[in-house]
Amino acid sequence: MSLDSKAIIAKRIAEELKDGDVVNLGVGIPTLVTSFLGDKQVYLQTENGLLGMGPRPPIDEVDPDIVDAGKSPVTITKGAAFFNSADSFGMIRGGHIDVAILGTLEIDKTGEIANWAVPNQPILGVGGAMDLVAGAKKVIVASLLFSKDGSPKLVDELTYKSSGERKVDLFVSEYAAFTFEKDGIHVIDIYGDLSIEELSKKLNLPLIDKTVQYNA
């Protein structure tokens, strides 16, 4: 089956999750991960107050009171729990989230991300981005590698406001998966149409080949 760019990202990230993980999904591409979990027993948390989030419901079964942090309708799984925002952020800040999957505006060569504010644009709400970057045991970024204008999101230095000093553990794009080590940016999987050399040229960043064959 041929997957589109966003689905490639979501599928790759789903493979990182383990049974028993408590996982917070950010808005956008991260929400697509639910479609690729298969039989994995993970517990999806959304910071507006739900643990045990399921996939989106059919249009005729939408409950307007059951939504994720992006206000999109979701379902609940057996044993799900509802709670207030204070308890939800207590879970995040207390280190009870195993994996946070976030989108981003930019990510720099060290793995620091900016994902909550665009210069000269109104801020609609910081949400849980900063808390998740600081509090989750593992942080995975799910994002297209290039913006709509063709500019790379993986950059030498951030130009947008940082979401925190914490470095992410994994960045998954539609072309490759990256980790950030002391010696530079490692490419651990490549599955798009560009070689590592071509990616390096388009990003204007040195990349270190640590790949194994991956089939999206």
FIKEDO-559041 format. One record per residue (C-alpha): residue number from 1; residue in three letters; x, y, z. Coordinates in steps of 0.02 Angstrom, whole numbers. Example, Ala and Ser with C-alpha at 12.3 -4.5 7.8 and 13.67 -1.06 7.14 Angstrom:
+-----+-----+--------+--------+--------+
!   k !   r !     c1 !     c2 !     c3 !
+-----+-----+--------+--------+--------+
!   1 ! Ala !    615 !   -225 !    390 !
!   2 ! Ser !    684 !    -53 !    357 !
+-----+-----+--------+--------+--------+
END
This chain:
+-----+-----+--------+--------+--------+
!   k !   r !     c1 !     c2 !     c3 !
+-----+-----+--------+--------+--------+
!   1 ! Met !      0 !      0 !      0 !
!   2 ! Ser !     67 !    170 !    -47 !
!   3 ! Leu !     57 !    296 !     94 !
!   4 ! Asp !     52 !    485 !     83 !
!   5 ! Ser !    185 !    589 !    170 !
!   6 ! Lys !     92 !    615 !    333 !
!   7 ! Ala !     42 !    433 !    345 !
!   8 ! Ile !    223 !    379 !    318 !
!   9 ! Ile !    271 !    484 !    469 !
!  10 ! Ala !    129 !    418 !    578 !
!  11 ! Lys !    165 !    236 !    532 !
!  12 ! Arg !    350 !    253 !    572 !
!  13 ! Ile !    313 !    330 !    741 !
!  14 ! Ala !    185 !    197 !    786 !
!  15 ! Glu !    326 !     70 !    771 !
!  16 ! Glu !    419 !    161 !    911 !
!  17 ! Leu !    279 !    134 !   1037 !
!  18 ! Lys !    273 !    -13 !   1157 !
!  19 ! Asp !    132 !   -102 !   1248 !
!  20 ! Gly !     91 !     -9 !   1408 !
!  21 ! Asp !    156 !    161 !   1351 !
!  22 ! Val !     59 !    315 !   1405 !
!  23 ! Val !     67 !    426 !   1251 !
!  24 ! Asn !     17 !    608 !   1226 !
!  25 ! Leu !    -28 !    652 !   1047 !
!  26 ! Gly !    -10 !    831 !    987 !
!  27 ! Val !   -124 !    906 !    856 !
!  28 ! Gly !   -101 !    876 !    669 !
!  29 ! Ile !      7 !    732 !    609 !
!  30 ! Pro !     27 !    653 !    783 !
!  31 ! Thr !   -159 !    613 !    787 !
!  32 ! Leu !   -136 !    500 !    635 !
!  33 ! Val !    -31 !    380 !    738 !
!  34 ! Thr !   -190 !    299 !    806 !
!  35 ! Ser !   -224 !    225 !    633 !
!  36 ! Phe !    -63 !    123 !    638 !
!  37 ! Leu !    -61 !     54 !    815 !
!  38 ! Gly !   -136 !   -114 !    766 !
!  39 ! Asp !   -147 !   -227 !    920 !
!  40 ! Lys !    -28 !   -124 !   1026 !
!  41 ! Gln !    -98 !    -85 !   1198 !
!  42 ! Val !    -50 !     96 !   1223 !
!  43 ! Tyr !   -144 !    226 !   1325 !
!  44 ! Leu !   -172 !    389 !   1233 !
!  45 ! Gln !   -182 !    547 !   1338 !
!  46 ! Thr !   -242 !    719 !   1286 !
!  47 ! Glu !   -205 !    867 !   1398 !
!  48 ! Asn !   -383 !    930 !   1398 !
!  49 ! Gly !   -424 !    786 !   1516 !
!  50 ! Leu !   -437 !    611 !   1443 !
!  51 ! Leu !   -334 !    453 !   1463 !
!  52 ! Gly !   -394 !    314 !   1349 !
!  53 ! Met !   -423 !    411 !   1189 !
!  54 ! Gly !   -479 !    312 !   1037 !
!  55 ! Pro !   -485 !    353 !    851 !
!  56 ! Arg !   -603 !    476 !    770 !
!  57 ! Pro !   -784 !    418 !    764 !
!  58 ! Pro !   -894 !    402 !    610 !
!  59 ! Ile !   -980 !    567 !    572 !
!  60 ! Asp !  -1148 !    503 !    634 !
!  61 ! Glu !  -1074 !    451 !    802 !
!  62 ! Val !   -985 !    613 !    847 !
!  63 ! Asp !  -1007 !    669 !   1028 !
!  64 ! Pro !   -963 !    855 !   1040 !
!  65 ! Asp !   -911 !    833 !   1221 !
!  66 ! Ile !   -775 !    705 !   1181 !
!  67 ! Val !   -635 !    795 !   1090 !
!  68 ! Asp !   -445 !    800 !   1090 !
!  69 ! Ala !   -336 !    951 !   1129 !
!  70 ! Gly !   -362 !   1015 !    952 !
!  71 ! Lys !   -551 !   1005 !    974 !
!  72 ! Ser !   -568 !    862 !    850 !
!  73 ! Pro !   -695 !    727 !    895 !
!  74 ! Val !   -624 !    565 !    964 !
!  75 ! Thr !   -688 !    405 !   1043 !
!  76 ! Ile !   -645 !    329 !   1210 !
!  77 ! Thr !   -576 !    156 !   1246 !
!  78 ! Lys !   -631 !     33 !   1380 !
!  79 ! Gly !   -574 !     93 !   1551 !
!  80 ! Ala !   -545 !    273 !   1494 !
!  81 ! Ala !   -534 !    408 !   1627 !
!  82 ! Phe !   -586 !    591 !   1623 !
!  83 ! Phe !   -506 !    724 !   1733 !
!  84 ! Asn !   -482 !    911 !   1745 !
!  85 ! Ser !   -340 !   1010 !   1667 !
!  86 ! Ala !   -247 !   1026 !   1832 !
!  87 ! Asp !   -237 !    837 !   1850 !
!  88 ! Ser !   -192 !    819 !   1667 !
!  89 ! Phe !    -45 !    937 !   1681 !
!  90 ! Gly !      2 !    855 !   1845 !
!  91 ! Met !     23 !    694 !   1747 !
!  92 ! Ile !    133 !    782 !   1620 !
!  93 ! Arg !    238 !    881 !   1743 !
!  94 ! Gly !    252 !    733 !   1860 !
!  95 ! Gly !    339 !    626 !   1730 !
!  96 ! His !    195 !    505 !   1701 !
!  97 ! Ile !    193 !    523 !   1510 !
!  98 ! Asp !    304 !    393 !   1428 !
!  99 ! Val !    303 !    469 !   1254 !
! 100 ! Ala !    250 !    639 !   1189 !
! 101 ! Ile !    223 !    653 !   1001 !
! 102 ! Leu !    228 !    834 !    944 !
! 103 ! Gly !    225 !    935 !    786 !
! 104 ! Thr !    349 !   1075 !    759 !
! 105 ! Leu !    382 !   1236 !    665 !
! 106 ! Glu !    571 !   1214 !    674 !
! 107 ! Ile !    699 !   1096 !    749 !
! 108 ! Asp !    882 !   1142 !    762 !
! 109 ! Lys !   1039 !   1037 !    736 !
! 110 ! Thr !   1045 !    993 !    921 !
! 111 ! Gly !    864 !    933 !    930 !
! 112 ! Glu !    788 !   1086 !   1014 !
! 113 ! Ile !    615 !   1128 !    946 !
! 114 ! Ala !    504 !   1279 !    921 !
! 115 ! Asn !    321 !   1234 !    902 !
! 116 ! Trp !    209 !   1362 !    984 !
! 117 ! Ala !    234 !   1539 !    916 !
! 118 ! Val !    259 !   1616 !    744 !
! 119 ! Pro !    337 !   1790 !    738 !
! 120 ! Asn !    211 !   1929 !    704 !
! 121 ! Gln !     65 !   1809 !    716 !
! 122 ! Pro !    -65 !   1803 !    856 !
! 123 ! Ile !    -34 !   1670 !    988 !
! 124 ! Leu !   -191 !   1565 !   1003 !
! 125 ! Gly !   -126 !   1471 !   1154 !
! 126 ! Val !     35 !   1386 !   1209 !
! 127 ! Gly !    -59 !   1228 !   1256 !
! 128 ! Gly !     45 !   1090 !   1332 !
! 129 ! Ala !    197 !   1103 !   1218 !
! 130 ! Met !    321 !   1170 !   1345 !
! 131 ! Asp !    260 !   1055 !   1483 !
! 132 ! Leu !    271 !    902 !   1370 !
! 133 ! Val !    446 !    946 !   1309 !
! 134 ! Ala !    504 !    960 !   1489 !
! 135 ! Gly !    401 !    822 !   1570 !
! 136 ! Ala !    383 !    674 !   1451 !
! 137 ! Lys !    506 !    531 !   1466 !
! 138 ! Lys !    529 !    526 !   1277 !
! 139 ! Val !    490 !    661 !   1148 !
! 140 ! Ile !    460 !    620 !    965 !
! 141 ! Val !    431 !    753 !    833 !
! 142 ! Ala !    313 !    714 !    689 !
! 143 ! Ser !    327 !    841 !    550 !
! 144 ! Leu !    350 !    867 !    364 !
! 145 ! Leu !    531 !    912 !    330 !
! 146 ! Phe !    492 !   1068 !    229 !
! 147 ! Ser !    368 !   1210 !    251 !
! 148 ! Lys !    242 !   1258 !    117 !
! 149 ! Asp !    364 !   1387 !     48 !
! 150 ! Gly !    498 !   1253 !     30 !
! 151 ! Ser !    605 !   1311 !    176 !
! 152 ! Pro !    674 !   1172 !    287 !
! 153 ! Lys !    608 !   1145 !    463 !
! 154 ! Leu !    772 !   1063 !    514 !
! 155 ! Val !    888 !   1212 !    534 !
! 156 ! Asp !   1058 !   1262 !    601 !
! 157 ! Glu !    983 !   1378 !    733 !
! 158 ! Leu !    803 !   1414 !    784 !
! 159 ! Thr !    724 !   1574 !    718 !
! 160 ! Tyr !    559 !   1544 !    809 !
! 161 ! Lys !    539 !   1545 !    998 !
! 162 ! Ser !    601 !   1386 !   1080 !
! 163 ! Ser !    483 !   1266 !   1168 !
! 164 ! Gly !    618 !   1223 !   1296 !
! 165 ! Glu !    799 !   1171 !   1314 !
! 166 ! Arg !    757 !    985 !   1314 !
! 167 ! Lys !    820 !    897 !   1157 !
! 168 ! Val !    699 !    780 !   1069 !
! 169 ! Asp !    737 !    595 !   1057 !
! 170 ! Leu !    679 !    569 !    878 !
! 171 ! Phe !    623 !    674 !    730 !
! 172 ! Val !    521 !    581 !    599 !
! 173 ! Ser !    489 !    665 !    431 !
! 174 ! Glu !    420 !    598 !    268 !
! 175 ! Tyr !    598 !    575 !    201 !
! 176 ! Ala !    697 !    510 !    348 !
! 177 ! Ala !    708 !    487 !    536 !
! 178 ! Phe !    839 !    585 !    632 !
! 179 ! Thr !    920 !    579 !    803 !
! 180 ! Phe !   1030 !    713 !    878 !
! 181 ! Glu !   1196 !    659 !    951 !
! 182 ! Lys !   1353 !    745 !   1014 !
! 183 ! Asp !   1439 !    720 !    846 !
! 184 ! Gly !   1293 !    788 !    744 !
! 185 ! Ile !   1130 !    740 !    660 !
! 186 ! His !   1112 !    554 !    631 !
! 187 ! Val !    999 !    487 !    493 !
! 188 ! Ile !    939 !    320 !    562 !
! 189 ! Asp !    809 !    278 !    428 !
! 190 ! Ile !    783 !    345 !    253 !
! 191 ! Tyr !    627 !    304 !    154 !
! 192 ! Gly !    588 !    453 !     43 !
! 193 ! Asp !    642 !    501 !   -132 !
! 194 ! Leu !    800 !    592 !    -78 !
! 195 ! Ser !    969 !    516 !    -36 !
! 196 ! Ile !   1063 !    571 !    119 !
! 197 ! Glu !   1178 !    675 !     10 !
! 198 ! Glu !   1028 !    760 !    -72 !
! 199 ! Leu !    945 !    789 !     97 !
! 200 ! Ser !   1105 !    865 !    165 !
! 201 ! Lys !   1115 !    983 !     17 !
! 202 ! Lys !    932 !   1037 !     29 !
! 203 ! Leu !    947 !   1063 !    218 !
! 204 ! Asn !   1119 !   1144 !    206 !
! 205 ! Leu !   1169 !   1037 !    355 !
! 206 ! Pro !   1294 !    894 !    374 !
! 207 ! Leu !   1208 !    727 !    405 !
! 208 ! Ile !   1286 !    567 !    473 !
! 209 ! Asp !   1229 !    404 !    393 !
! 210 ! Lys !   1171 !    279 !    525 !
! 211 ! Thr !   1036 !    200 !    419 !
! 212 ! Val !    966 !     27 !    405 !
! 213 ! Gln !    847 !    -22 !    265 !
! 214 ! Tyr !    668 !     32 !    302 !
! 215 ! Asn !    513 !     -1 !    200 !
! 216 ! Ala !    370 !    124 !    227 !
+-----+-----+--------+--------+--------+
END
